[in-house]
Amino acid sequence: MGNNLVVNGVELDESYGKLTWLKSEFDSIETRNADTRGIWGHDKLRDAMNDFATNMKHHRKELSQKIDDCRKKIESSQEAFEEADTKLRAELEKNTADNPDHSEGA
């Protein structure tokens, strides 16, 4: 493709959606830990799972923030490419209207 920039809006939209879902999952993990305390049975296993979840709290917050940062960058990219596309389309339409010789591929 050489030096051409190709932007796939569908893939950007899908990536944004997946990161939104992933952030939601990370943010709700602690709630689910409390919901599942009763299924672990043995006290030591329950305590170990609780310790693990508690220790991961800081790391989850950090990962959640990084996921959100990435999601925001994708959103900014989407907006910038849509704006550029709109401006380029308007300029192309203006130029082809101003120069009818080029509008038919001459």
C-alpha positions as CSV (number, residue, x, y, z in Angstrom):
1,M,0.0,0.0,0.0
2,G,2.9,2.3,0.2
3,N,2.4,5.5,2.1
4,N,-1.4,5.4,2.1
5,L,-3.2,5.6,5.4
6,V,-6.2,3.3,5.7
7,V,-8.6,3.7,8.6
8,N,-11.2,1.1,9.3
9,G,-14.0,2.8,11.2
10,V,-15.7,-0.5,11.9
11,E,-12.6,-1.9,13.6
12,L,-12.2,1.3,15.6
13,D,-15.8,1.1,16.7
14,E,-15.4,-2.6,17.7
15,S,-12.2,-1.9,19.6
16,Y,-13.9,1.0,21.5
17,G,-16.8,-1.3,22.4
18,K,-14.6,-4.1,23.5
19,L,-12.5,-1.8,25.7
20,T,-15.7,-0.4,27.2
21,W,-16.9,-3.9,28.1
22,L,-13.5,-4.9,29.4
23,K,-13.3,-1.8,31.7
24,S,-16.8,-2.6,33.0
25,E,-15.6,-6.2,33.7
26,F,-12.5,-5.0,35.6
27,D,-14.6,-2.4,37.6
28,S,-17.1,-5.0,38.7
29,I,-14.7,-7.8,39.7
30,E,-14.7,-6.7,43.3
31,T,-18.5,-6.8,43.5
32,R,-18.4,-10.3,42.1
33,N,-15.8,-11.4,44.7
34,A,-18.3,-10.4,47.5
35,D,-21.1,-12.2,45.6
36,T,-19.1,-15.5,45.4
37,R,-17.7,-15.7,48.9
38,G,-20.3,-18.3,49.9
39,I,-19.4,-20.8,47.1
40,W,-15.8,-21.4,48.2
41,G,-16.9,-23.7,51.0
42,H,-13.7,-24.2,53.1
43,D,-12.8,-21.1,55.2
44,K,-9.1,-21.2,54.2
45,L,-10.0,-21.3,50.5
46,R,-12.5,-18.5,50.9
47,D,-9.9,-16.4,52.8
48,A,-7.3,-17.1,50.2
49,M,-9.6,-16.0,47.4
50,N,-10.5,-12.9,49.4
51,D,-6.8,-12.1,50.0
52,F,-6.1,-12.5,46.3
53,A,-9.0,-10.2,45.3
54,T,-7.9,-7.6,47.9
55,N,-4.3,-7.7,46.8
56,M,-5.3,-7.3,43.2
57,K,-7.5,-4.2,44.0
58,H,-4.6,-1.8,43.3
59,H,-3.6,-3.5,40.1
60,R,-7.2,-3.7,38.8
61,K,-7.6,0.0,39.3
62,E,-4.4,0.7,37.5
63,L,-5.3,-1.6,34.6
64,S,-8.8,-0.2,34.5
65,Q,-7.3,3.3,34.1
66,K,-5.0,2.2,31.3
67,I,-7.9,0.5,29.5
68,D,-9.9,3.7,29.9
69,D,-7.0,5.8,28.6
70,C,-6.7,3.5,25.5
71,R,-10.5,3.7,25.0
72,K,-10.3,7.5,25.1
73,K,-7.5,7.6,22.5
74,I,-9.5,5.4,20.2
75,E,-12.5,7.8,20.6
76,S,-10.3,10.8,19.9
77,S,-8.9,9.0,16.8
78,Q,-12.4,8.2,15.6
79,E,-13.4,11.9,16.0
80,A,-10.3,13.2,14.2
81,F,-10.6,10.8,11.3
82,E,-14.3,11.5,10.9
83,E,-13.6,15.3,10.9
84,A,-10.8,14.9,8.4
85,D,-13.0,12.7,6.2
86,T,-15.8,15.3,6.3
87,K,-13.4,18.1,5.4
88,L,-11.8,16.1,2.6
89,R,-15.2,15.1,1.2
90,A,-16.4,18.8,1.2
91,E,-13.1,19.9,-0.5
92,L,-13.4,17.2,-3.1
93,E,-17.0,18.1,-3.9
94,K,-16.1,21.8,-4.1
95,N,-13.1,21.1,-6.4
96,T,-15.1,18.9,-8.7
97,A,-18.0,21.4,-8.8
98,D,-15.5,24.2,-9.6
99,N,-13.8,22.2,-12.4
100,P,-16.3,20.2,-14.4
101,D,-13.6,18.8,-16.7
102,H,-12.3,16.7,-13.8
103,S,-15.7,15.6,-12.5
104,E,-16.1,13.1,-15.3
105,G,-12.5,11.7,-15.1
106,A,-11.1,13.8,-18.0
